């Protein structure tokens, strides 16, 4: 069995009186694609945000690559997140004043990396996602599907150990959805990255190495 990349124990999260996660225990293997499925309102996005350190659990422990991230705070947590985790959100969240290539380069710039190597990687990612001729276009000049693919390239820019994706194919047609998932598979195999993908798309979920099902704030075997 592969080494464990993400280990969560007893994760609980409530918003007001609504208990969204009710004690989640999970292990995400390293260098694999794990899909999380479940009905709307099951807590999938909340769980993904906690795994990505965007939200803190009310109770529980979280380790990523043997680092107990539930103990990290402030700047140290932000630095860990930017170096180790890539996010593909359900909504692309591109910066409107920057073109596609610049949006992809943004995570590298945040780390102070602004060389030819970074630009070459950003261009390669965009080309791999069928956007080689759209690099200088602003977000408002791109379709919704193109914006989502730019966001995917941005998430992969810093070669993070973990990529967390919330319905990454939701705005894509079947051809582009296949291309995105093929890129995930290629990066898993070539760069050893670990992917956690929240999806309603059962055919996509079945292409992963593992599938977890969430229902009513609990993982279902």
N, C-alpha and C positions, 0 to 999 in steps of 0.2 A: 504493500500500500504506500502511496506517496506520502511524503512529509506533509504535515498540516500547516497551512499558511494562516488561516483565520480560525481562532478558537473562541467561542462565546459560551458563557455559562450563566444561567439564571437571569437572562436579560428581560427586564420588565420596563414598560413605558406606558404612562397614562397621560391623557390630555384632559384636564379637569376631572370629571367623574367617569370619563370613558377610558377603560383599560384596554389599550391597543395591543400590547404584547404582554403575554401572561407567563413568562418564564421560559425563554428560548435557550435551548442548549444545541449548539451545532459545531461541526468541524468542517471547514472548507479545505480540501486537499490542494496542495501547491501544484502549479503547472497544469491545472485542469479547468474546464468550463463547467460551472455549477449553475443550473437554472433554478429559480424560485418561482413557483406558480401558485395560483390561488385566486379566488373570486375578488372582485373589487371590495375594498373595505376590510380585507383579511389582515392587513398590517404589513404588506410586502414593502411598500416604499419607506415606511417608518423603520423597518428592520434594516433596509439597505442604507438609510441615512445614519443609523447607529453604527453599522459595520464600517461606514466611511468616516466616522468621527464627526459628522456634521451635527448630530444630536448626541447628547449624553443619556444613557439609560438611567432610570430612577433607581434601579438595583441591577446588580450583575457585574460580570467581569468580561473584558474583551482584550484578546491578544492578537497582534498581527506580526507574523514572522518572529514569534517569541518575545515581542515587545509588548508589555502590559499597557496598552494605550489608554485604558480607562484611568490611569494615573497621571497622564500628561495634561498639561494646562497651557493656555495662552500661546505665546510665541513658539514654544517647543512643540506643541501639538500642531500648530499651523505649518511649521517647517516639515514635520513628519508627514503630514497629509499631502503637501505639495510634492515632496520627493517620492513618496511611496505609493500614492493612490491616485488613480485617474477616474474621472466621473463622466458618464454620458447620461445626462438628465432626460426626462421625458420631454421637456421643452428645452430647446437648444441653448438659450441664454448667451448668444453671441454678442460681442460688443459692437454696436452699430457704427461707431466712428472708425473701425478698423476693417481692412479687407479680409478675405478668407485666409490668405497666407499669414497675415499678421495675427489673426485670431488663433490660428494653430500654434504660432510661435509664442504666444503669451505666457504659457507655463514656463518655458525656457527663459524668457526675459525676467520673470519674477525671481528665478534662481541666479540671475546675473549672467546668463549664457546667451551670447548674441553673435556667434561666429558662423563661418561658412558651413560647418558641420551641422549645426542646428537648422539652418535654412535648407540644406540638402535633405535632411530627414523630414522636415515639414512638407517639402515639395513631393517627396516620395510617397508620404502618407496620402496626400491629396490625389496624386496620380493613381495610387492603388484603389482609391474610392471613386474613380471616374471623374475627378474634378481638376484634371490637369489644365484645362482651358478656362477655369473659373477662379484662378488664384487671386487675381487682382479685383474681383468683384466684391462690392460691399454686401452685407447680409440682405439688405432690401432689394438687391438685384438677383438674389438667389431664390429658388423655390423652397418650399418647406422641407422637402426631402433632401435637397442640396445643403441646406443649413444644418440639418441633422447629421449629415455626413461630415461636414466641417467640424461640428462639435465632437464627433467620434475621433477624428484625426487629432483634435486638440487634446482629448483625454489620453491619447497614446503618445503624445509628444515627448514627455520626459522618461519614456520607457519605465513606467511605474511597475512595481511588483504586482500590484492588484488593480484591476479595472472593474469598477462597479457601474452597471448599466441598467437604467430604469426604462423599460419598454423602448429599447434603442431602435427597433424596427417599426414602431407604431406609425410613423409618418412616411414609411418607405413602401414603394411597390415591391412585388415579389422578387424581381430581378436585383434591385439594389439591396433588399434585405438579405438575399443570398450572398451578395458580394461582401456585405459588412460582416456576416457571420463567418464567411471564408477567411476574411482578414483576421478575425479573432482566432480561428483555428491555426492560421499560419503563424501568428505571433505567439500563441501558446507553444507551438512546436519549435519555432526558431529562437525565440527570446525567453521562453520559459515563464511567460506571464500567467497569472491566475485571473480568471474572469468569473464574476458573479453577475448573472443576468436575470432581472425580473422581467417576466414576459407572460402575456396571455396566449402567445402563439405556440400551440402545442408541437407543431412540426419543428420549430426552432428549439424548443425545450428538449426535444428528443435527440437533437444533434449534439447536445452537451454530454459531458462525461457522467454527470450526476444530476438528479432532479430532486428538489425539496418542495413539499407542498405545505402551504400555510393556510390554516382555516381558523377563524375566530381567535386570532392571536396566539395560536399554538402550531407547532410543526406536527404534521400528520405522517405517520409511517406509510 
